[in-house]
């Protein structure tokens, strides 16, 4: 039996962190070589697909006792994005954990949890889940101020990032070392929740990223493949480089895996870490882990030696470390191919998985999570049902909920001042100018995220009574902060609000903005999270586009600040840091002369040739736009259109109705603003003529994409959706 805290490496303690989906698995793996386990209860965690997984209350108590007996650490995942029903359960559950389970820490995603832990003085140590997307210094410092003692680094963080951030912040760092990867940034994949009502941020992801797709790019049609299906993470050959970067905890993915699957992986990593600790970083003769090329590695060319410092290692040692020991068996038994992902920079197309087990199928059975499904409409009966839920709250709009105005505000999110001016002329009150304007696939390389000063001056002169907002990019890197600070200083007096998009950006820019508003990427789903953000100085918050009707009622009724809602358009459903263009280019060629391919191409090309369009098995085209930062935004096929719900939403007290204008031209923006302005001023939505949408809208049958009450089961659609999960 291994005692606690004994893997000491260069003055630091290294931890191997293993998953356990059930008490039986934890018992079976307690002596496998891991230092710690992470587990989940029957609710409030990120693995809720299967009823036979996760720990009952009694099992959590037993797990805590067993881990203490074995000298192991136990972390409990409370890392689900919380709806109002979850929020009611959370205080009692956290008190139970603190009193009876006594874990070494809990893993957290939702901003409501730190407040509950602090207010009730529970004394629970908190680790920031990968879903909190920790990747920059202001964000990590903000997490420390909230009481977090460890962060699970964003999957897009490199080892060099970890070294820099760990040294600058003093924060303990955890990093995924092996297992399943997501194609999107943490917490920024919303499509499963939008389409199926099964949220990837609430433990029920249906993995649309692992569907097969055809694609169009630059007008060319590509054949079927899996452009969003990535390989499994494997840092086995790179553990020394990772340890030298300052990572303390090496996390293995797999809370839905069996003990038989996990045991050889845990044993291999435990053995390699033990050999590394024994060597104290000295490589065996002729082998430096910094120079070993991982099979399936997706390195960008950044030198591993630059991380590990292998050139300075002594030549002779009595306990040499050879990272290759044990790797052959690990590689031979892999389900997907391996990658080092972002460990050495942004990976290229080599991160794409080509093995059958990576195409959306379970490791255990080979069955798929979900099939492609058409984005559903909704019937008038559904619309009436939703409106009834929205009107169920006894609390109506309070003073300030409509921003101090007698009518709700109409906002647009646009890429520049020309479209903002057009929207103002058509009735919009607020223009949110994006900090990540879209960039055509060909050309326009000089597009910048900073709106020119002269353009802002002209806009303010022409529309002095309107509200002009600047929006930060969805993900700011440390290098971005100085440029944005200069930008905001130079534009002082020319904007009214700054939309913040991630934790830490509020601290960094609070002194440079008249007001701060919370953008949709904060994924605010409950009133306690809204209160936390209000306490950080936000004057309004945008509801998560995954909010169900009941969640929205609770959020709007309970938020201490006005709530904004994305009511029309195509908001980002997946935010992707991978080089998607290179992935599509690796798809096989297709025959555009074929009837099926011809129809698919024509539907896709309706979105234009300046975007990538992924075409699922159902035939639905999914536009993917690239922004000026070379990030990719997968948009819904249909546009959200909540206009028929406008009267109920106004009664509820939604303060700001927002149109996301991606892919809209100026005439369409004018028509949308004119129609929505009339509706917000009291016109009957049924009497308004709105512009048509490519592929229609989520309201062709009157059901909004992100505003689905849990009682409406018809959201799970398509052939066989979810069958294999029962």
C-alpha positions in Angstrom: 0.0 0.0 0.0 1.3 3.4 -1.0 1.3 6.1 1.7 0.0 9.5 0.9 2.0 12.3 -0.6 5.2 10.3 -1.4 5.8 11.1 -5.0 8.3 13.8 -4.5 9.9 15.3 -7.6 12.4 18.2 -7.5 10.9 19.4 -4.3 7.2 19.1 -5.4 4.7 16.4 -4.9 3.2 14.7 -8.0 -0.2 13.1 -7.9 -1.8 10.5 -10.2 -5.5 11.1 -10.2 -7.8 8.3 -11.4 -11.5 8.1 -12.0 -14.0 5.8 -10.4 -17.6 5.6 -11.6 -18.8 3.2 -8.9 -17.9 2.1 -5.4 -17.0 -1.4 -6.8 -14.6 0.2 -9.3 -13.0 2.3 -6.6 -12.5 -0.8 -4.4 -11.1 -2.7 -7.3 -8.5 0.1 -8.1 -7.6 1.2 -4.6 -4.3 -0.5 -4.8 -3.6 0.1 -8.5 -1.0 2.8 -7.9 -3.1 6.0 -8.0 -2.7 8.7 -5.4 -6.2 10.0 -5.6 -9.7 9.3 -7.0 -12.3 11.6 -8.3 -15.9 10.4 -8.1 -19.5 11.8 -8.4 -22.7 11.6 -6.5 -26.0 10.7 -8.1 -26.6 14.3 -9.1 -24.8 17.7 -9.6 -22.0 16.2 -11.5 -20.9 15.9 -15.2 -21.5 12.2 -15.8 -25.2 11.6 -15.5 -26.0 9.4 -18.5 -26.2 6.0 -16.7 -28.2 5.2 -13.6 -25.8 2.4 -12.7 -22.9 4.9 -12.3 -22.0 7.3 -9.6 -22.1 7.0 -5.8 -25.1 7.0 -3.4 -24.8 9.0 -0.2 -23.8 5.9 1.8 -21.2 5.0 -0.9 -19.7 8.4 -0.8 -19.3 8.1 3.0 -17.7 4.6 2.5 -15.4 6.0 -0.2 -14.2 8.7 2.1 -13.4 6.1 4.8 -11.7 3.7 2.4 -9.5 6.4 0.9 -8.5 7.6 4.3 -7.7 4.1 5.3 -5.6 3.5 2.2 -3.8 6.9 2.4 -5.5 8.1 -0.8 -7.1 11.5 -1.6 -10.8 11.7 -2.6 -12.2 14.5 -4.7 -16.0 14.7 -5.3 -17.3 16.3 -8.5 -19.9 19.0 -8.0 -19.2 20.3 -11.4 -22.5 20.5 -13.1 -23.9 23.8 -14.4 -26.7 24.4 -12.0 -30.3 25.0 -12.9 -32.8 26.3 -10.3 -33.7 22.8 -9.2 -30.0 22.0 -8.7 -29.5 25.2 -6.8 -32.2 24.1 -4.3 -30.4 20.8 -3.8 -26.8 22.1 -3.6 -26.6 23.6 0.0 -27.8 20.4 1.7 -25.6 18.2 -0.5 -22.5 20.3 0.2 -23.3 20.2 3.9 -23.5 16.5 3.7 -20.2 16.3 1.9 -18.5 18.5 4.4 -20.0 16.7 7.5 -20.1 13.0 6.5 -17.8 12.4 3.5 -15.0 14.8 4.2 -13.4 14.8 0.8 -10.0 16.4 0.2 -11.7 18.8 -2.3 -14.7 19.3 -4.5 -14.6 20.0 -8.3 -16.7 23.0 -9.3 -18.0 24.6 -12.5 -20.9 26.8 -11.5 -20.2 30.2 -9.9 -23.0 29.6 -7.4 -21.0 27.0 -5.5 -18.2 29.2 -4.1 -20.8 31.5 -2.6 -22.6 28.6 -0.9 -19.4 27.2 0.5 -18.3 30.5 1.8 -21.7 31.6 3.2 -22.2 28.4 5.1 -18.6 28.2 6.2 -18.3 24.6 5.1 -14.6 24.5 4.9 -14.6 22.5 1.6 -11.5 22.9 -0.5 -12.4 23.7 -4.1 -10.8 22.8 -7.4 -11.8 24.6 -10.6 -13.2 22.1 -13.1 -11.8 22.1 -16.6 -15.3 23.5 -17.4 -14.2 26.8 -15.8 -11.7 27.0 -18.7 -8.7 28.3 -16.6 -6.1 29.4 -19.2 -5.0 33.0 -18.2 -3.4 34.7 -15.3 -6.3 37.1 -14.4 -8.7 34.2 -14.5 -6.5 32.1 -12.2 -6.0 34.9 -9.8 -9.8 35.5 -9.7 -10.3 31.8 -8.9 -7.8 32.1 -6.1 -9.7 35.1 -4.7 -12.9 33.0 -4.8 -11.2 30.4 -2.6 -10.0 27.8 -5.2 -6.8 26.0 -4.3 -6.3 24.2 -7.6 -7.3 24.6 -11.2 -7.8 21.9 -13.9 -6.1 23.6 -16.8 -8.0 24.3 -20.0 -7.4 21.6 -22.6 -6.2 24.3 -24.9 -3.3 25.2 -22.5 0.2 24.2 -23.4 2.9 23.0 -21.0 4.6 26.3 -21.5 1.4 28.0 -20.4 1.3 25.9 -17.4 4.9 26.7 -16.4 4.3 30.4 -16.8 0.9 30.5 -15.1 2.0 28.3 -12.2 5.0 30.4 -11.5 3.1 33.7 -11.7 0.1 32.6 -9.7 1.4 30.1 -7.2 -1.7 28.0 -8.0 -1.6 24.2 -7.9 -2.2 22.9 -11.5 -4.0 19.8 -12.7 -3.8 18.6 -16.3 -5.5 15.9 -18.3 -2.9 13.3 -19.1 -4.9 10.6 -20.7 -8.3 9.9 -22.2 -11.2 11.4 -24.1 -10.9 14.9 -25.4 -13.5 17.5 -26.5 -13.2 19.4 -29.8 -14.4 22.6 -28.1 -13.2 24.9 -25.4 -14.5 23.9 -21.9 -18.1 25.0 -21.2 -18.4 26.4 -24.7 -20.1 23.5 -26.4 -23.8 24.1 -26.3 -25.2 22.2 -29.2 -26.1 19.0 -27.4 -28.3 21.0 -25.0 -29.8 23.1 -27.8 -30.7 20.1 -30.0 -31.5 17.3 -27.6 -32.1 19.2 -24.3 -29.1 17.1 -23.0 -26.5 19.7 -22.0 -22.8 19.0 -22.2 -22.4 21.4 -19.3 -24.9 19.5 -17.2 -23.5 15.9 -17.5 -25.6 14.7 -20.5 -23.6 15.4 -23.6 -24.8 13.5 -26.7 -21.6 14.1 -28.6 -22.7 15.6 -31.8 -19.0 16.3 -32.4 -18.6 12.6 -33.2 -21.2 12.5 -35.9 -20.0 11.9 -39.5 -20.1 14.9 -41.7 -19.6 15.9 -45.2 -18.5 19.5 -45.8 -18.2 22.4 -48.1 -15.3 24.7 -48.0 -14.5 27.4 -50.5 -17.3 26.1 -52.7 -15.9 22.5 -52.9 -17.8 19.5 -51.5 -15.9 17.0 -49.4 -17.0 13.4 -48.6 -18.0 11.9 -45.3 -15.6 11.8 -42.4 -15.3 12.9 -38.8 -13.8 16.4 -38.8 -14.7 17.1 -35.1 -13.7 13.7 -33.7 -10.3 14.0 -32.0 -7.9 11.5 -30.7 -7.4 10.5 -27.1 -4.9 12.5 -25.0 -1.8 10.6 -24.1 1.1 12.3 -22.2 2.7 9.1 -21.2 5.9 9.8 -23.2 5.9 13.4 -22.0 5.4 13.0 -18.3 8.8 14.5 -17.5 8.2 17.6 -19.6 4.8 17.9 -17.9 6.2 17.5 -14.5 9.0 20.1 -15.2 6.3 22.5 -16.4 4.9 22.7 -12.8 1.9 20.4 -13.1 1.2 18.7 -9.8 -1.7 16.4 -10.7 -1.9 14.1 -13.7 -5.6 13.3 -14.4 -6.8 10.2 -16.2 -10.2 10.5 -17.9 -12.8 7.7 -17.5 -15.6 7.9 -14.9 -17.8 5.9 -17.4 -15.1 3.2 -17.9 -14.8 -0.2 -16.3 -12.2 -1.3 -13.8 -10.7 -3.6 -16.4 -10.2 -0.7 -18.8 -8.7 1.6 -16.2 -6.4 -0.7 -14.4 -3.7 -1.1 -17.0 -3.7 2.6 -17.7 -3.4 3.5 -14.1 -0.7 0.9 -13.6 1.3 2.1 -16.6 1.2 5.8 -15.5 1.9 4.9 -11.9 5.0 2.9 -12.9 6.3 5.7 -15.2 5.8 8.4 -12.5 7.6 6.2 -10.0 10.5 5.8 -12.3 10.5 9.5 -13.0 10.5 10.3 -9.2 13.4 7.8 -8.7 15.4 9.4 -11.4 14.7 13.0 -10.2 14.5 13.9 -13.9 17.7 12.2 -15.1 17.1 10.5 -18.5 18.5 7.1 -19.3 21.6 6.9 -21.6 20.6 8.3 -25.0 17.0 8.9 -24.1 15.5 12.2 -22.9 11.8 12.3 -22.6 11.9 15.8 -24.0 13.0 14.4 -27.3 10.7 11.4 -27.6 8.1 11.7 -30.3 4.7 10.3 -29.2 3.0 8.1 -31.7 0.1 10.1 -32.9 1.5 13.3 -31.4 0.1 16.5 -32.7 2.9 18.7 -31.7 3.1 22.1 -33.4 6.9 22.0 -33.5 7.4 23.7 -30.1 10.4 22.0 -28.6 9.8 19.7 -25.7 13.4 20.3 -24.6 12.4 23.9 -24.1 10.0 22.7 -21.4 11.9 19.9 -19.9 15.4 21.5 -20.0 16.9 18.1 -20.9 20.1 19.7 -22.2 21.1 20.5 -18.6 20.6 17.0 -17.2 23.6 15.1 -15.8 25.0 12.5 -18.1 25.3 9.7 -15.5 22.7 8.4 -13.0 22.0 5.3 -11.1 18.3 5.5 -11.6 17.8 6.6 -15.3 14.3 7.4 -16.5 13.2 5.9 -19.8 9.7 7.1 -20.8 9.3 4.4 -23.3 9.0 1.6 -20.7 5.4 0.4 -20.7 4.3 2.5 -23.7 4.2 -0.3 -26.2 1.4 -2.1 -24.4 -0.5 1.1 -23.7 -0.4 2.0 -27.4 -1.3 -1.5 -28.6 -4.4 -1.6 -26.4 -5.6 1.9 -27.3 -9.2 2.4 -28.5 -8.5 5.7 -30.3 -5.2 7.0 -31.6 -3.1 9.2 -29.3 -2.3 12.8 -29.3 -0.5 15.3 -27.1 -3.3 17.8 -28.1 -2.3 21.4 -27.2 0.6 20.4 -24.9 3.1 21.9 -27.4 0.9 24.4 -29.1 -2.1 24.3 -31.5 -2.3 20.9 -33.1 -2.8 20.4 -36.8 -4.8 17.8 -38.6 -2.8 15.0 -37.1 -5.1 15.3 -34.0 -8.0 13.9 -36.1 -8.9 10.4 -35.0 -9.1 7.7 -37.8 -9.9 4.6 -35.7 -13.4 3.3 -35.5 -13.6 3.7 -31.7 -13.3 7.4 -32.0 -16.4 8.0 -34.1 -19.0 8.6 -31.4 -19.1 5.0 -30.2 -18.9 3.7 -26.6 -15.6 1.9 -25.8 -17.6 -1.0 -24.2 -20.3 -1.7 -26.7 -19.5 0.0 -29.9 -22.9 1.7 -29.9 -23.2 5.4 -30.6 -24.3 8.3 -28.3 -26.6 9.8 -30.8 -27.5 10.1 -34.4 -27.8 13.3 -36.4 -31.2 14.9 -35.9 -33.0 17.8 -37.6 -33.3 20.9 -35.4 -36.9 20.7 -34.4 -39.7 23.2 -34.8 -42.5 23.4 -32.3 -46.2 23.4 -32.5 -48.5 26.2 -31.4 -49.4 24.0 -28.4 -45.7 23.9 -27.4 -45.5 27.7 -27.7 -48.6 28.0 -25.5 -47.1 25.6 -23.0 -43.8 27.5 -22.9 -45.6 30.9 -22.5 -47.6 29.4 -19.6 -44.4 28.5 -17.9 -42.9 31.9 -18.5 -46.0 33.5 -17.0 -46.0 31.3 -14.0 -43.7 33.5 -11.8 -45.4 35.6 -9.2 -42.6 38.1 -9.6 -42.8 40.6 -12.4 -40.5 43.2 -13.7 -39.0 45.2 -10.9 -37.6 48.7 -11.1 -34.3 48.5 -12.9 -35.0 45.2 -14.6 -35.6 47.0 -17.9 -32.5 49.2 -17.5 -34.5 52.1 -16.1 -36.6 52.4 -19.3 -40.3 52.1 -19.8 -39.9 49.4 -22.4 -37.5 46.5 -22.8 -34.3 47.2 -24.8 -33.6 45.8 -28.2 -29.9 44.9 -28.7 -27.9 43.7 -31.7 -24.5 42.0 -31.7 -22.7 43.0 -34.9 -19.2 43.1 -36.3 -18.8 46.8 -36.9 -20.2 50.3 -36.7 -21.9 50.3 -40.1 -24.2 47.5 -39.1 -24.7 49.1 -35.7 -25.8 52.3 -37.3 -28.3 50.4 -39.5 -29.7 48.6 -36.5 -30.1 51.9 -34.6 -32.0 53.4 -37.5 -34.4 50.4 -37.5 -35.2 50.6 -33.8 -32.4 49.0 -31.8 -31.5 50.6 -28.5 -28.2 48.9 -28.0 -25.3 47.8 -30.3 -22.8 45.3 -29.0 -19.7 45.5 -31.3 -17.9 42.2 -31.4 -14.3 41.8 -30.3 -13.9 38.8 -32.6 -15.4 39.9 -35.9 -15.9 37.1 -38.5 -13.2 36.6 -41.1 -13.8 35.1 -44.6 -12.0 31.9 -45.3 -10.1 33.6 -48.1 -8.5 37.0 -47.7 -9.4 39.7 -45.1 -6.3 38.7 -43.1 -6.0 42.2 -41.8 -9.4 42.2 -39.9 -8.7 43.4 -36.3 -10.8 43.0 -33.2 -10.6 46.7 -32.4 -13.2 49.0 -33.9 -11.5 52.1 -35.3 -11.8 55.2 -33.1 -13.1 57.4 -36.0 -15.9 54.9 -36.7 -16.9 55.0 -33.0 -16.8 58.8 -33.0 -19.1 58.9 -36.1 -21.5 56.4 -34.6 -21.8 58.3 -31.4 -22.3 61.6 -33.2 -25.1 60.2 -35.4 -26.8 58.3 -32.5 -26.1 60.2 -29.3 -29.0 58.6 -27.4 -28.2 55.0 -28.2 -26.1 52.6 -26.1 -22.8 51.5 -27.6 -21.1 48.5 -26.2 -17.8 46.8 -26.9 -17.5 43.1 -26.4 -14.3 41.2 -25.5 -13.3 38.1 -27.4 -14.9 34.9 -26.0 -11.5 33.7 -24.8 -8.7 36.2 -23.9 -5.1 35.0 -23.7 -2.6 36.7 -21.5 -1.0 38.4 -24.5 -4.4 40.0 -25.4 -4.8 42.0 -22.1 -2.3 44.8 -22.8 -3.7 45.4 -26.3 -7.2 45.5 -25.0 -6.2 47.8 -22.1 -4.7 50.2 -24.6 -7.8 49.9 -26.9 -10.2 50.7 -24.1 -8.1 53.7 -22.9 -8.0 55.1 -26.4 -11.8 54.8 -26.8 -12.7 56.2 -23.4 -16.0 58.2 -23.7 -16.9 56.5 -26.9 -18.7 53.4 -25.4 -21.2 52.9 -22.6 -20.7 49.2 -21.6 -18.0 46.5 -21.9 -19.2 42.9 -22.3 -16.9 40.6 -20.3 -16.6 37.1 -21.5 -14.5 35.2 -18.9 -13.6 35.3 -15.3 -10.7 37.7 -14.7 -11.5 40.1 -17.6 -13.9 41.9 -15.2 -11.0 42.6 -12.8 -8.7 43.6 -15.5 -10.9 46.1 -17.2 -13.4 47.3 -14.6 -11.6 50.6 -14.2 -11.7 51.3 -18.0 -15.4 50.8 -18.6 -18.5 52.9 -17.5 -20.4 49.7 -17.0 -19.7 45.9 -17.2 -22.2 43.5 -18.7 -21.9 39.7 -18.7 -21.9 38.0 -22.1 -23.4 34.7 -23.0 -20.1 32.8 -22.8 -20.3 33.2 -18.9 -23.1 30.6 -19.2 -25.2 32.0 -16.3 -28.1 29.7 -15.6 -29.2 30.5 -12.0 -29.8 33.5 -9.8 -27.0 32.6 -7.4 -24.4 32.8 -10.2 -26.0 36.0 -11.3 -25.6 37.4 -7.8 -22.0 36.4 -7.7 -21.3 38.2 -11.0 -23.3 41.2 -9.7 -21.1 41.2 -6.7 -18.1 41.4 -9.0 -19.5 44.6 -10.5 -21.6 43.5 -13.5 -24.6 45.7 -14.2 -26.5 43.0 -16.2 -26.1 39.4 -17.3 -27.0 37.4 -20.4 -28.9 34.2 -19.7 -27.3 30.9 -20.9 -28.7 29.9 -24.2 -29.2 26.5 -22.6 -31.7 27.9 -20.1 -35.0 26.1 -20.0 -38.2 28.0 -19.5 -38.4 27.2 -15.8 -34.7 28.1 -15.3 -35.2 31.4 -17.1 -38.2 32.3 -14.9 -36.1 31.6 -11.8 -33.1 33.5 -13.2 -35.0 36.6 -14.2 -37.2 36.7 -11.1 -34.3 36.2 -8.7 -31.4 38.0 -10.4 -30.3 41.2 -8.6 -29.4 42.7 -12.0 -31.3 42.9 -15.3 -31.2 39.8 -17.5 -30.5 39.8 -21.2 -31.8 37.0 -23.5 -30.6 36.0 -27.0 -33.9 36.1 -28.7 -33.0 35.8 -32.4 -30.2 34.7 -34.6 -27.4 32.0 -34.6 -25.3 32.2 -31.4 -22.2 30.1 -31.2 -23.1 26.5 -30.5 -19.5 25.2 -30.5 -16.4 27.3 -29.9 -13.5 25.5 -31.5 -9.8 26.2 -31.1 -8.7 23.5 -33.5 -7.5 24.2 -37.0 -10.8 23.1 -38.5 -10.0 24.1 -42.1 -7.1 21.6 -42.1 -9.4 18.9 -40.7 -12.0 19.4 -43.5 -9.2 19.4 -46.1 -8.4 15.9 -44.9 -11.9 14.6 -45.7 -12.2 12.4 -48.8 -13.3 13.9 -52.1 -17.0 13.7 -53.0 -18.9 13.4 -56.2 -20.8 16.7 -56.7 -22.6 15.1 -59.7 -24.3 12.6 -57.5 -27.9 13.5 -56.7 -27.6 13.3 -52.9 -24.3 15.1 -52.9 -25.7 17.7 -55.2 -28.6 18.5 -52.9 -26.3 18.6 -49.9 -23.9 20.9 -51.7 -26.7 23.3 -52.7 -28.1 23.5 -49.2 -24.7 24.2 -47.8 -23.7 26.8 -50.4 -26.8 28.8 -49.5 -24.6 30.0 -46.6 -22.0 31.2 -49.0 -18.4 30.1 -49.9 -16.7 32.2 -47.1 -17.7 29.7 -44.4 -17.2 26.0 -43.8 -20.4 24.1 -43.8 -20.6 20.6 -42.1 -23.4 18.4 -43.5 -24.7 15.8 -41.1 -26.2 12.4 -42.0 -29.7 13.9 -41.8 -28.6 16.4 -44.5 -28.7 19.4 -42.3 -26.0 22.0 -43.0 -24.1 23.5 -40.0 -22.3 26.7 -40.9 -18.9 27.2 -39.2 -17.5 30.7 -39.3 -13.9 31.7 -38.6 -13.2 34.8 -36.6 -10.3 37.2 -36.8 -8.5 35.3 -34.0 -8.6 32.1 -36.1 -11.1 30.4 -33.9 -14.1 28.6 -35.3 -17.7 29.0 -34.3 -20.2 26.3 -35.3 -23.6 27.9 -35.6 -27.0 26.2 -35.6 -28.6 25.2 -38.9 -31.7 27.2 -38.2 -32.0 30.6 -36.5 -33.4 31.0 -33.1 -36.7 33.0 -33.3 -38.4 33.7 -30.1 -40.7 36.4 -31.4 -44.0 34.5 -30.7 -42.9 34.3 -27.0 -42.2 38.1 -26.8 -45.3 39.0 -24.8 -44.6 36.3 -22.2 -41.0 37.3 -22.0 -41.8 40.9 -21.6 -44.2 40.1 -18.7 -41.5 37.9 -17.1 -39.2 40.9 -17.0 -36.5 40.2 -19.6 -34.7 43.5 -19.8 -32.8 43.3 -23.0 -33.7 41.2 -26.1 -30.7 40.5 -28.3 -30.3 39.6 -31.9 -27.1 37.8 -32.8 -26.4 39.0 -36.3 -23.8 36.4 -37.6 -24.4 35.8 -41.3 -27.0 38.6 -41.6 -26.6 41.4 -44.1 -27.7 44.9 -43.6 -31.2 44.6 -45.1 -31.9 41.6 -42.9 -30.7 43.3 -39.8 -32.9 46.3 -40.5 -36.0 44.1 -41.1 -35.3 42.1 -37.9 -34.8 45.2 -35.8 -38.0 46.8 -37.2 -40.1 43.7 -36.4 -38.7 43.1 -32.9 -39.0 46.8 -32.1 -42.7 46.6 -32.9 -43.2 43.5 -30.8 -41.4 45.0 -27.8 -43.6 48.1 -28.2 -46.7 45.9 -27.9 -47.6 44.8 -31.5 -49.0 41.3 -31.9 -46.1 39.1 -33.0 -48.4 37.2 -35.4 -49.1 40.4 -37.3 -45.4 41.1 -38.0 -43.7 40.1 -41.3 -40.2 38.9 -40.5 -37.4 38.1 -43.1 -37.0 34.5 -44.1 -34.1 32.5 -42.8 -31.8 30.1 -44.6 -33.0 26.6 -43.6 -35.8 28.3 -41.6 -35.9 28.9 -37.8 -36.3 27.0 -34.6 -39.7 28.7 -34.4 -41.2 27.4 -37.7 -43.2 25.2 -35.3 -42.9 27.6 -32.3 -40.2 26.0 -30.2 -37.1 28.0 -29.3 -33.8 26.2 -29.3 -32.5 27.1 -25.9 -35.8 27.8 -24.2 -37.1 24.3 -23.8 -39.0 23.2 -20.6 -37.8 19.8 -19.4 -41.4 18.5 -19.8 -41.2 18.8 -23.6 -39.7 15.4 -24.5 -40.0 15.9 -28.2 -36.6 17.8 -28.1 -34.9 14.3 -28.2 -35.5 13.6 -31.9 -34.0 11.8 -34.8 -33.6 8.1 -35.4 -32.5 6.3 -32.3 -31.4 9.4 -30.4 -30.3 8.3 -26.9 -31.4 4.7 -27.4 -28.0 3.3 -26.5 -27.9 5.2 -23.2 -30.8 3.3 -21.5 
